[in-house]
Amino acid sequence: ITGKTVKFVGTTNDATINLGSVARTAANSKLTFVNLTLIKSNDLYKGFHHVAEETYINCNIKGMFWAYGSTANFEGCTFEQTDSNAYNIWTYGADVINFKNCTFNSGGRSMLVYNEGGSADPSYINIRNCTFNATQAVKDKAAIEIDSTYNSYVVNIDDSTATGFSNGNISGNSLWNHKLGK
């Protein structure tokens, strides 16, 4: 998919797309997913690469998601992850990523704000009215882990809560932790 605008809409309660360990180029495309269950593997660096914009509305996202779009928007989504060694989402390639009214259910790690380079510097992560839940605490891991070793970030967190997480090893806070970087 290159240079296209594509919208996927679930019309039944059990509409599912199994993305498995997809790593596809969707250069300069705008992808929108509405009312769907999206199933992802916990494989690293898998997703829709080089997307101009990706939007997810009222989706149930299972597994470890990678946001590669220059802009990524998540509204009213529920993230599900049972593996304590995997995150719900890496904000990997997004220059601007917005989470609004989302719920993150995890095995102890929810969001990793990180990129090895190639994104805007700084990248903006906006988290508004989100709930982070952990079934177990992972030592030194807060709900949102920020690693700015290679990129800098502006992370805005408003009206969001974390339950069941450990305190971050640097922040001493269970909601966010700036664990590495500048």
Long-range contacts (C-beta under 8 A, 24 or more apart in sequence): 1-25, 1-26, 1-29, 1-31, 1-48, 2-26, 2-27, 2-28, 2-29, 3-27, 3-28, 3-29, 4-29, 4-30, 5-29, 5-30, 6-30, 6-31, 6-32, 7-31, 7-32, 7-33, 7-34, 8-32, 8-33, 8-34, 8-36, 9-34, 9-35, 9-36, 10-34, 10-35, 10-36, 10-37, 11-35, 19-46, 21-46, 22-46, 22-47, 22-48, 23-47, 23-49, 24-48, 24-49, 25-49, 25-50, 26-50, 26-51, 27-51, 28-52, 30-54, 30-55, 31-55, 31-69, 32-56, 32-57, 33-57, 33-59, 34-58, 34-59, 35-59, 36-60, 37-61, 37-62, 38-62, 38-65, 39-63, 40-64, 40-65, 42-81, 42-83, 42-85, 42-86, 45-92, 47-92, 49-93, 61-88, 61-89, 64-88, 64-89, 64-90, 65-89, 65-90, 66-90, 66-92, 66-93, 67-91, 67-92, 67-93, 67-94, 67-97, 68-92, 68-93, 68-94, 69-93, 69-94, 70-94, 70-95, 70-96, 71-95, 71-96, 71-97, 71-98, 72-96, 72-97, 72-98, 73-97, 73-98, 73-100, 74-98, 74-99, 74-100, 74-102, 75-99, 75-100, 75-101, 75-102, 76-100, 76-101, 76-102, 77-102, 77-103, 78-102, 78-103, 78-104, 78-105, 79-103, 79-104, 79-105, 79-106, 79-110, 80-105, 81-105, 81-106, 81-107, 81-109, 81-110, 82-107, 82-135, 83-107, 84-108, 84-109, 84-136, 84-138, 85-109, 87-111, 87-112, 87-145, 90-114, 91-115, 91-123, 91-125, 93-118, 93-119, 94-119, 94-123, 94-125, 95-119, 95-120, 95-123, 95-124, 96-120, 96-123, 96-124, 96-126, 97-123, 97-124, 97-125, 97-126, 98-126, 98-128, 99-125, 99-126, 99-127, 99-128, 99-130, 100-126, 100-128, 100-129, 100-130, 101-128, 101-129, 101-130, 102-130, 102-131, 103-130, 103-131, 103-133, 104-130, 104-131, 104-132, 104-133, 104-143, 105-133, 105-135, 106-132, 106-133, 106-134, 106-135, 106-143, 107-134, 107-135, 107-136, 107-138, 108-134, 108-135, 108-136, 108-137, 108-138, 108-141, 108-164, 108-165, 108-166, 109-134, 109-138, 109-141, 109-145, 110-134, 110-143, 110-144, 110-162, 110-165, 111-143, 111-144, 111-145, 112-145, 112-147, 113-144, 113-145, 113-146, 113-147, 113-148, 113-153, 113-155, 114-145, 114-146, 114-147, 114-149, 114-151, 115-150, 115-151, 116-150, 117-150, 117-151, 119-151, 121-151, 121-152, 122-151, 122-152, 122-153, 122-154, 123-151, 123-152, 123-153, 123-154, 124-153, 124-154, 124-156, 125-153, 125-154, 125-155, 125-156, 126-156, 127-155, 127-156, 127-157, 127-158, 127-160, 128-156, 128-158, 128-159, 128-160, 129-158, 129-159, 129-160, 130-160, 131-160, 131-161, 131-163, 132-160, 132-161, 132-162, 132-163, 132-165, 132-175, 133-162, 133-163, 133-164, 134-162, 134-163, 134-164, 134-165, 135-164, 136-164, 137-164, 137-165, 137-166, 138-165, 138-166, 139-166, 140-166, 140-167, 140-168, 140-169, 140-177, 140-179, 141-165, 141-166, 141-168, 141-177, 142-166, 142-167, 142-168, 142-171, 142-173, 142-174, 142-175, 142-176, 142-177, 143-174, 143-175, 143-176, 144-175, 144-176, 144-177, 145-176, 145-177, 145-179, 146-176, 146-177, 146-178, 146-179, 146-181, 147-179, 147-180, 147-181, 148-178, 148-180, 148-181, 148-182, 149-180, 149-181, 149-182, 150-181, 152-181, 152-182
